[in-house]
């Protein structure tokens, strides 16, 4: 039996990393060089896992290097992929479990990359202990290598002890429990200290130093022995080896301390220490001879004791003190558990070096949302001003009233509006779009219903099995696990309901204006015949008030043209916050996205905001002046019923044009909304399908396990069943572990990777209509609600305080 203890490796089931990771990459990054590079890196990662875990590993540093690289890579990609949402399940067996009488073994499957990291790090410690145990301790190089790897193993196990519960969020298997890995860490540290004792002895260092080193090793072994006494899962030879090593190291310390006593001419103390050493060696030999070889040490102590007694009996006659009266031997530790600091491998190169962390990706999405809000606000205010301007002019029948001084011809502005409506397809184009909306809506509802039905069916099955097997059905209830997904599904349904309301508003508006829009689409001669004639007002031509009105309208047109230019400038502003967020994350360990984005937005859009405000103030002044001038103009015009009827029809025609443009924009936006939502709902459906599939796989494994337990129940005692099936790994007297968490960490959605499309709105600006919508936890508000009550057209998602605007068609 080997004198030094090594730890067996954990075994993992094969896992396909390619499919889920590639799916995320293709969904997140557009086709191109970047996506191709990440897909290639996913393939390399999968190969690296197979090399590290999919084959037996030699007890050599090259094998350990592969494990270290894989662990480093896991640490590097953990913040870059949304592993909880990928439903990527890792299955590992207990390293110390030899299987039951019926061939079963203790294993745990979790959809947690933290669990994978923990198990890989366990194998790092285990393989390091095996490599150290294989070293030739008769030469200096072997001693140095052994000490190095025992300390590495100790550090790996110590790190697991500190992190395993938070990494798994549930009770682990016994081999990686804090108690077990804490004991293993202490054993490895003890063995590293023993190696230094051997090296000090080989280097013929002073007896005082060797004694202190050996006494410290004995102390370490004593602590390990105490921790190991109640670890039934560890191999049976571990406890006797630790007890024997404690005795042997203490005996070694007494041997070298006796030599120091001899040098100080304390011959009685020398004999007392050698006698104590002899007793310790005899204890080790009588109790643990099967596990350790104490012959060489025993012979050395016996020779020294015989010589010391002979000299004292014939020459010195020094009194031999009691062992309890001897001065305690000092202690000196030369070992320390190697801290786990990534990268552990000096040759590590991150396969996904260019991929930014999830925190940065989410911050970039949030920043883009804030940018969209700012652009929406600026362009929205300009669009609102344009709508207000058009409304005021239409109510005053301007500029048609100035063009209609003859009283019988169709005003040029009305003709231009008629041609614009005809060019855009007239009534026929709107009717076709309205006809298509119900089909698009139904398609989205079917996808959403099918997605939620998958969750319902799996949850029903889970509840039935839970009722059948009671406490043996120990996994997290599907109802709890699916709460975030159901909340997201309800948000989608709410958005669809509000979109239906928006559809109805569009139809009502179309019905109210379709007659005048149809008139506007007629040829010029039919249009002229439909407009009532009025008495000529030629006396107003050339009058000062007409000239003033025309000048004011020209200035107003200039203000509107300036807004169009300003709108283009606002939309053309581009910037990327990725670099700033990466810098903040590296320097501070966190990203204050709101502050950084606010500062950048002020820099980029501050001057545009001022120009927009100036433009709006200028329009307000001009409209006020135009209204005053129009009152004077109206007073000069001859008042008769024909003129009033004609002016009323011209107003309706101008308003019909504006409503046509608005309705057409609304319906096109609605069509785009439904099409965008279809893509998002398909992704939602895929997430539901993935997690249901993972739950079914887990269900099948647990069902097999529970059925096996029930078979054993009829043939074996309960105590034996608990031992074989590992339902009762820990003694009942010990504190209970933390409550078992879900086997699949709570789903949090894909924040920032696909966003809810903004529902269509007659006053919505469309280019920046998809703000970042982070998933809200249960009990919080979901997607923002509709606009204020005074808005006539409901908007499913846009926050009420912001009114984004879509460009008119």
Order of alpha helices (4+ residues) and beta strands (2+ residues): alpha-alpha-alpha-alpha-beta-beta-alpha-alpha-alpha-alpha-alpha-alpha-alpha-alpha-alpha-alpha-alpha-alpha-alpha-alpha-alpha-alpha-alpha-alpha-alpha
